[in-house]
Amino acid sequence: MRFEVEVVNEELLPAIRSMIANQLKQEYGLKQSEIAEKLGVTQPAVSQYLSNTRADQDIIQRLKDDPQIGILVRDAASKAATDEIFAQEISEIIKNVRDKGIMKEEFRNTYRII
């Protein structure tokens, strides 16, 4: 038995963090240590996000293909860059992914508990 929250934690959040980390580096010129602080992860994790080894590239591409998610990622990065809380944007991305069926295969046969 697998729960929806496990898919979010193991597959979706790494893809979202990777996209935000790349945005923070490209648009705001932040260093890996600065990105790590803003995302609440380690610098080695950021290195893996930026080198595309920590998140599934297929999932990232599916997220990039959705314009609304792109806007939410940019908004989250903008807030992170200015040390604002961006939890709402992350929640909206997750909701969009679920509602639009962007990761329907990954969520198939999972149980929603929250």
C-alpha positions as CSV (number, residue, x, y, z in Angstrom):
1,M,0.0,0.0,0.0
2,R,1.3,3.4,-1.0
3,F,-0.1,6.8,0.1
4,E,-0.4,9.9,-2.0
5,V,1.7,11.8,0.4
6,E,4.6,9.4,-0.3
7,V,4.4,10.2,-4.1
8,V,4.4,13.9,-3.3
9,N,7.4,13.6,-0.9
10,E,9.5,11.2,-3.0
11,E,8.7,12.3,-6.5
12,L,6.9,15.6,-6.8
13,L,8.6,17.8,-4.2
14,P,12.1,17.0,-5.5
15,A,10.9,18.1,-9.0
16,I,9.4,21.3,-7.6
17,R,12.5,22.1,-5.6
18,S,14.7,21.5,-8.6
19,M,12.7,24.0,-10.6
20,I,12.8,26.6,-7.9
21,A,16.5,26.1,-7.3
22,N,17.2,26.6,-11.0
23,Q,15.1,29.7,-11.1
24,L,16.9,31.1,-8.0
25,K,20.2,30.5,-9.7
26,Q,19.3,31.7,-13.2
27,E,17.1,34.7,-12.4
28,Y,18.5,35.8,-9.0
29,G,22.1,34.7,-9.3
30,L,22.1,33.0,-5.9
31,K,24.9,30.7,-4.8
32,Q,24.1,27.1,-3.9
33,S,24.5,27.8,-0.1
34,E,22.0,30.7,-0.4
35,I,19.5,28.6,-2.3
36,A,19.9,25.8,0.3
37,E,19.1,28.3,3.1
38,K,16.0,29.6,1.2
39,L,14.7,26.1,0.4
40,G,15.5,24.6,3.8
41,V,17.7,21.9,2.4
42,T,21.5,21.2,2.3
43,Q,23.9,22.6,-0.1
44,P,24.7,19.1,-1.5
45,A,21.0,18.7,-2.1
46,V,20.9,21.9,-4.1
47,S,24.0,20.7,-6.1
48,Q,22.0,17.6,-7.0
49,Y,18.9,19.6,-7.9
50,L,21.0,21.9,-10.2
51,S,22.8,19.0,-11.8
52,N,19.5,17.2,-12.5
53,T,20.4,14.1,-10.4
54,R,18.0,14.4,-7.5
55,A,14.6,14.8,-9.3
56,D,13.0,12.8,-12.1
57,Q,13.5,14.8,-15.3
58,D,10.4,13.4,-16.9
59,I,8.3,14.8,-14.0
60,I,10.1,18.2,-14.3
61,Q,9.3,18.3,-18.0
62,R,5.6,17.5,-17.4
63,L,5.5,20.4,-14.8
64,K,7.3,22.7,-17.2
65,D,4.7,21.9,-19.9
66,D,1.9,23.4,-17.8
67,P,1.9,27.2,-18.0
68,Q,0.1,27.6,-14.7
69,I,2.6,25.6,-12.8
70,G,5.4,27.7,-14.5
71,I,3.8,30.8,-13.1
72,L,3.5,29.2,-9.6
73,V,7.2,28.2,-9.7
74,R,8.3,31.7,-10.7
75,D,6.1,33.1,-7.9
76,A,7.6,30.7,-5.4
77,A,11.1,31.5,-6.5
78,S,10.4,35.2,-6.3
79,K,9.1,34.9,-2.7
80,A,12.0,32.6,-1.7
81,A,14.5,35.1,-3.1
82,T,13.1,37.8,-0.8
83,D,12.8,35.5,2.2
84,E,9.0,35.3,2.0
85,I,7.0,32.2,2.8
86,F,6.1,30.3,-0.4
87,A,4.2,27.4,1.0
88,Q,0.9,28.5,-0.7
89,E,2.6,28.3,-4.1
90,I,3.9,24.8,-3.4
91,S,0.4,23.7,-2.2
92,E,-1.1,25.1,-5.4
93,I,1.4,23.3,-7.6
94,I,0.6,20.0,-5.8
95,K,-3.1,20.7,-6.2
96,N,-2.7,21.5,-9.9
97,V,-0.7,18.3,-10.5
98,R,-3.3,16.2,-8.8
99,D,-6.3,17.9,-10.4
100,K,-4.9,18.0,-13.9
101,G,-3.7,14.4,-13.8
102,I,-0.2,15.5,-14.6
103,M,1.3,12.6,-12.5
104,K,-1.7,10.2,-12.9
105,E,0.5,7.1,-13.3
106,E,2.5,7.9,-10.2
107,F,-0.7,8.6,-8.2
108,R,-2.5,5.5,-9.5
109,N,-3.3,3.0,-6.7
110,T,-2.4,5.4,-3.9
111,Y,-4.5,6.3,-1.0
112,R,-5.3,9.8,0.0
113,I,-5.0,10.3,3.7
114,I,-4.9,14.1,3.9
